[in-house]
Amino acid sequence: MPPLLPRPALLPRGITTKRTTTLCLRPAAHFSSSTPRSSTPQRIPPESPLFINIPNPPQDQSIEALRELKPVKGHLPIPRQIFKERGSHMKPQNIWRRKHIPLPTNAKSQQPPRSEKQAWKRRMAELRRTNLRQGLRALYRRKRRTDKRREAAQAKKAAEHKAAAIAPEREDDRITRATINPEILKTAVLRDPLRFERALASQERTNALIAQKSERRRDAIQELYMKARSFIVNESDLEAEVNKLFAPDYWKKMGLSASGFEVRNIWDLNGRPQTVADMLNEVSRTSSTAVKSFETEKTRTLKRQKEVAEELTGGKLDGD
């Protein structure tokens, strides 16, 4: 395997292709670490990308282009917008200049200068006023030219966009367009022909729900009114109720349970909570409880009459 050639240096932008080709035809120079490097350009082999010199574009982002660019020191200041305010269009006019760039009016300034330095200061002041007046006029003319160019570009772009939007479909687009079912292109939302009937039905359902809520609220108020007679409203009633419930012989006063045993707790007194199966057995008279099985028809009728009366009167009645 032949030895590798040393890496050549990068060529500047100004070297043309003809010069590069001429350099390539010269004999190779001997490189040595002991001898100083000559100022003649190095020989570029044909396999190198720099064998044919191609100028870099202005916006080249390659490493070679970045190496050739000189570092920029500092940055340019952002120009001020001196015509940004509402009344800034008055600056180039004489009225604004006479108000903001006035001439000296004191008696001392009307006298001739007494020295060369005073005359120089007056000339400098007049030069600053002149430069400010001329600069304002020039900047305002440049602003108007810039605004006109911007408005013309915006109007042109808007006209191009509008023309492209209303332009008919090109023939090549129509021929090469994929086939689409015409029914898919119909995206209009049709109104429901039965929308008024649906609205009336929804209104009836809403009114029914409101009536049910009102009825439940009325029943709750009636039940609260019926149970208000047993409310504890003072300390004496509270003390009497506490002494009654927490008396040592409270359960003994309840007598015997349904099964004939002594009552010792609430489970012995009322039994376990009633389930749906117990309700069905009670209606069909197949309950396994002896008390329920031997319940008379009169007791059942009284319970039904009470429920019917509560439904007719719209409120709860006393009694168990």
C-alpha positions as CSV (number, residue, x, y, z in Angstrom):
1,M,0.0,0.0,0.0
2,P,1.5,3.4,-1.0
3,P,2.1,6.0,1.7
4,L,-0.6,8.6,2.2
5,L,0.0,12.1,1.1
6,P,0.0,14.9,3.6
7,R,-3.3,16.8,4.0
8,P,-3.1,19.9,1.8
9,A,-4.0,23.3,3.1
10,L,-7.3,24.9,2.1
11,L,-7.3,27.1,-0.9
12,P,-8.6,30.7,-0.7
13,R,-11.6,31.8,-2.7
14,G,-9.6,33.8,-5.2
15,I,-7.7,30.8,-6.7
16,T,-9.1,29.8,-10.1
17,T,-9.3,26.4,-11.7
18,K,-6.6,27.2,-14.2
19,R,-4.1,28.0,-11.6
20,T,-5.0,24.9,-9.6
21,T,-4.5,22.7,-12.6
22,T,-1.2,24.3,-13.3
23,L,0.0,23.7,-9.8
24,C,-1.0,20.1,-10.0
25,L,1.3,19.6,-13.0
26,R,4.4,20.7,-11.2
27,P,6.7,18.1,-9.6
28,A,6.0,17.1,-6.0
29,A,8.1,18.9,-3.4
30,H,9.9,17.1,-0.6
31,F,8.5,17.7,2.8
32,S,10.8,17.7,5.9
33,S,10.3,18.7,9.4
34,S,13.8,20.2,9.7
35,T,13.5,22.6,6.7
36,P,11.1,25.6,6.8
37,R,8.0,25.3,4.6
38,S,8.2,27.4,1.4
39,S,5.6,29.9,0.5
40,T,4.6,28.1,-2.7
41,P,1.2,26.4,-2.6
42,Q,1.1,22.7,-1.9
43,R,0.4,20.1,-4.6
44,I,-3.2,18.9,-4.5
45,P,-3.7,15.3,-5.6
46,P,-6.5,14.4,-8.0
47,E,-8.4,12.4,-5.3
48,S,-8.7,15.6,-3.2
49,P,-12.1,17.5,-3.2
50,L,-10.0,20.7,-3.7
51,F,-8.5,19.4,-7.0
52,I,-11.2,21.5,-8.8
53,N,-11.7,24.7,-7.1
54,I,-15.5,25.6,-6.9
55,P,-16.4,28.9,-5.3
56,N,-18.5,28.7,-2.3
57,P,-22.0,30.3,-2.3
58,P,-22.7,33.4,-0.2
59,Q,-24.7,31.4,2.4
60,D,-22.4,28.3,2.5
61,Q,-22.6,26.6,5.9
62,S,-19.7,24.3,5.4
63,I,-16.7,24.2,7.7
64,E,-14.4,25.4,4.9
65,A,-16.5,28.5,4.4
66,L,-16.6,29.2,8.1
67,R,-12.8,29.0,8.3
68,E,-12.4,31.5,5.5
69,L,-14.8,34.0,7.1
70,K,-13.2,36.7,9.2
71,P,-14.6,37.1,12.7
72,V,-17.0,40.0,13.1
73,K,-16.3,42.1,16.1
74,G,-19.2,43.7,17.9
75,H,-22.7,44.1,16.4
76,L,-24.7,46.8,14.7
77,P,-27.1,48.8,16.9
78,I,-30.8,48.4,16.4
79,P,-32.1,51.5,14.5
80,R,-34.6,53.6,16.5
81,Q,-38.1,54.2,15.2
82,I,-38.3,57.9,15.2
83,F,-41.6,58.0,13.4
84,K,-43.4,55.6,15.6
85,E,-45.6,58.0,17.5
86,R,-49.0,59.2,16.3
87,G,-47.8,62.8,15.5
88,S,-44.4,61.8,14.2
89,H,-45.4,62.7,10.6
90,M,-45.1,66.4,11.8
91,K,-41.4,66.1,12.4
92,P,-40.2,67.0,8.8
93,Q,-42.5,70.1,8.8
94,N,-41.4,73.6,9.7
95,I,-43.8,73.9,12.6
96,W,-42.3,71.0,14.4
97,R,-38.7,72.1,13.6
98,R,-39.3,75.7,14.8
99,K,-40.7,74.3,18.1
100,H,-38.1,71.6,18.8
101,I,-35.1,73.0,17.0
102,P,-35.3,76.7,17.9
103,L,-32.7,79.3,17.2
104,P,-31.1,81.2,20.1
105,T,-33.2,84.1,21.2
106,N,-31.3,85.6,24.1
107,A,-29.5,88.9,23.8
108,K,-26.0,87.4,24.3
109,S,-26.5,85.2,21.2
110,Q,-27.4,88.1,19.0
111,Q,-24.1,89.8,19.7
112,P,-21.0,89.0,17.5
113,P,-18.7,86.4,18.9
114,R,-16.0,87.7,21.2
115,S,-13.5,85.0,20.5
116,E,-12.7,82.3,18.0
117,K,-13.8,79.6,20.4
118,Q,-17.2,81.1,20.8
119,A,-17.6,81.5,17.0
120,W,-16.6,77.8,16.6
121,K,-19.2,76.8,19.2
122,R,-21.9,78.8,17.3
123,R,-20.9,77.2,14.1
124,M,-21.1,73.7,15.6
125,A,-24.5,74.4,17.1
126,E,-25.8,75.7,13.8
127,L,-24.3,72.6,12.1
128,R,-26.1,70.3,14.5
129,R,-29.4,72.0,13.9
130,T,-28.9,71.8,10.1
131,N,-27.9,68.1,10.3
132,L,-31.0,67.4,12.5
133,R,-33.3,69.1,10.0
134,Q,-31.8,67.5,7.0
135,G,-31.6,64.1,8.7
136,L,-35.3,64.2,9.7
137,R,-36.3,65.1,6.1
138,A,-34.1,62.3,4.6
139,L,-35.3,59.7,7.1
140,Y,-38.9,60.6,6.5
141,R,-38.5,60.3,2.8
142,R,-36.8,56.9,3.2
143,K,-39.6,55.8,5.5
144,R,-42.2,56.7,2.9
145,R,-40.3,54.9,0.2
146,T,-40.0,51.8,2.5
147,D,-43.7,51.9,3.4
148,K,-44.7,52.2,-0.3
149,R,-42.5,49.3,-1.2
150,R,-43.9,47.2,1.6
151,E,-47.5,48.1,0.8
152,A,-46.8,47.3,-2.9
153,A,-45.3,44.0,-2.0
154,Q,-48.2,43.1,0.3
155,A,-50.8,44.2,-2.2
156,K,-49.0,42.1,-4.9
157,K,-48.8,39.1,-2.7
158,A,-52.5,39.4,-1.7
159,A,-53.5,39.7,-5.3
160,E,-51.4,36.6,-6.2
161,H,-53.0,34.7,-3.3
162,K,-56.5,35.8,-4.3
163,A,-55.9,34.9,-8.0
164,A,-54.6,31.5,-7.0
165,A,-57.6,31.0,-4.7
166,I,-60.2,31.8,-7.4
167,A,-58.3,30.3,-10.3
168,P,-60.0,27.4,-12.0
169,E,-58.6,23.9,-11.6
170,R,-55.9,23.1,-14.0
171,E,-56.5,20.4,-16.6
172,D,-53.5,18.3,-15.5
173,D,-54.8,18.4,-11.9
174,R,-58.2,17.3,-13.0
175,I,-56.9,14.5,-15.1
176,T,-54.4,13.2,-12.5
177,R,-56.8,13.6,-9.5
178,A,-57.9,10.5,-7.7
179,T,-61.4,9.4,-8.2
180,I,-63.6,10.3,-5.2
181,N,-67.2,9.3,-4.6
182,P,-69.4,12.4,-5.0
183,E,-71.3,11.5,-1.9
184,I,-68.2,11.9,0.2
185,L,-67.8,15.5,-1.0
186,K,-71.2,16.4,0.4
187,T,-70.3,17.7,3.8
188,A,-73.3,19.9,4.4
189,V,-75.1,19.2,7.6
190,L,-78.8,18.8,7.0
191,R,-81.3,19.9,9.6
192,D,-83.3,17.2,11.3
193,P,-86.9,17.3,9.9
194,L,-88.3,16.1,13.3
195,R,-86.3,18.5,15.4
196,F,-89.4,20.3,16.7
197,E,-91.1,17.0,17.7
198,R,-87.9,15.9,19.4
199,A,-87.7,19.2,21.3
200,L,-91.3,18.9,22.5
201,A,-90.6,15.3,23.7
202,S,-87.4,16.5,25.5
203,Q,-89.4,19.3,27.1
204,E,-92.0,16.8,28.4
205,R,-89.3,14.6,29.8
206,T,-87.7,17.5,31.5
207,N,-91.0,18.7,33.0
208,A,-91.7,15.2,34.3
209,L,-88.3,15.0,36.0
210,I,-88.9,18.5,37.6
211,A,-92.3,17.3,38.8
212,Q,-90.8,14.2,40.4
213,K,-88.1,16.2,42.1
214,S,-90.8,18.6,43.4
215,E,-92.9,15.8,44.7
216,R,-90.0,14.1,46.5
217,R,-89.2,17.5,48.0
218,R,-92.8,18.0,49.2
219,D,-92.9,14.5,50.7
220,A,-89.6,15.1,52.5
221,I,-91.0,18.4,54.0
222,Q,-94.2,16.7,55.0
223,E,-92.3,13.9,56.7
224,L,-90.1,16.4,58.5
225,Y,-93.2,18.2,59.7
226,M,-94.8,14.9,61.0
227,K,-91.6,13.9,62.8
228,A,-91.0,17.4,64.3
229,R,-93.2,16.6,67.3
230,S,-90.5,14.1,68.6
231,F,-87.5,16.5,68.1
232,I,-85.3,17.3,71.0
233,V,-85.4,21.1,71.4
234,N,-84.2,21.7,75.0
235,E,-81.8,20.2,77.5
236,S,-84.4,18.7,79.7
237,D,-85.8,16.6,76.8
238,L,-82.2,15.6,75.9
239,E,-81.5,14.5,79.5
240,A,-84.7,12.5,79.6
241,E,-84.0,10.7,76.3
242,V,-80.4,9.9,77.4
243,N,-81.6,8.5,80.7
244,K,-84.2,6.4,78.9
245,L,-81.8,4.9,76.2
246,F,-78.9,4.3,78.5
247,A,-80.9,2.9,81.4
248,P,-79.5,-0.5,82.7
249,D,-82.9,-2.2,82.3
250,Y,-83.7,-0.6,78.9
251,W,-83.6,-3.9,77.0
252,K,-85.4,-5.8,79.7
253,K,-88.4,-3.5,79.4
254,M,-88.7,-4.5,75.7
255,G,-90.0,-7.9,76.7
256,L,-89.3,-11.0,74.7
257,S,-88.1,-11.3,71.1
258,A,-90.1,-12.9,68.3
259,S,-88.4,-16.2,69.0
260,G,-89.3,-16.1,72.7
261,F,-85.9,-15.1,74.1
262,E,-85.0,-12.2,76.3
263,V,-84.1,-9.1,74.3
264,R,-80.5,-8.0,74.8
265,N,-79.8,-5.8,71.7
266,I,-81.4,-4.2,68.7
267,W,-81.0,-7.4,66.6
268,D,-83.0,-9.4,69.1
269,L,-85.7,-6.7,69.0
270,N,-86.1,-6.0,65.3
271,G,-84.2,-8.8,63.7
272,R,-81.9,-8.5,60.8
273,P,-82.5,-5.9,58.1
274,Q,-85.2,-6.9,55.6
275,T,-83.9,-8.1,52.2
276,V,-85.7,-8.2,48.8
277,A,-86.3,-12.0,49.3
278,D,-88.0,-11.3,52.6
279,M,-90.2,-8.7,50.9
280,L,-91.3,-11.2,48.3
281,N,-91.9,-13.9,50.9
282,E,-94.0,-11.5,52.8
283,V,-96.2,-10.8,49.8
284,S,-96.5,-14.4,48.9
285,R,-97.0,-15.4,52.6
286,T,-94.2,-17.9,52.4
287,S,-92.0,-16.3,55.1
288,S,-90.1,-18.5,57.4
289,T,-90.7,-16.2,60.4
290,A,-93.6,-17.3,62.5
291,V,-94.8,-13.8,63.2
292,K,-95.0,-13.0,59.6
293,S,-96.6,-16.2,58.7
294,F,-99.4,-15.8,61.3
295,E,-100.0,-12.1,60.5
296,T,-103.7,-11.5,60.1
297,E,-105.4,-10.0,57.0
298,K,-106.5,-7.0,59.0
299,T,-102.9,-6.0,59.7
300,R,-102.0,-6.3,56.0
301,T,-105.1,-4.3,55.0
302,L,-104.2,-1.5,57.5
303,K,-100.7,-1.2,56.1
304,R,-102.1,-1.0,52.5
305,Q,-104.7,1.6,53.5
306,K,-102.0,3.7,55.1
307,E,-99.8,3.6,52.0
308,V,-102.8,4.6,49.8
309,A,-103.7,7.4,52.2
310,E,-100.2,8.8,52.1
311,E,-100.2,8.7,48.3
312,L,-103.6,10.5,48.1
313,T,-102.8,13.1,50.7
314,G,-99.3,13.7,49.5
315,G,-97.6,13.3,52.8
316,K,-96.5,10.9,55.5
317,L,-98.9,9.7,58.3
318,D,-98.3,8.8,61.9
319,G,-98.0,5.3,63.0
320,D,-95.7,2.4,62.3
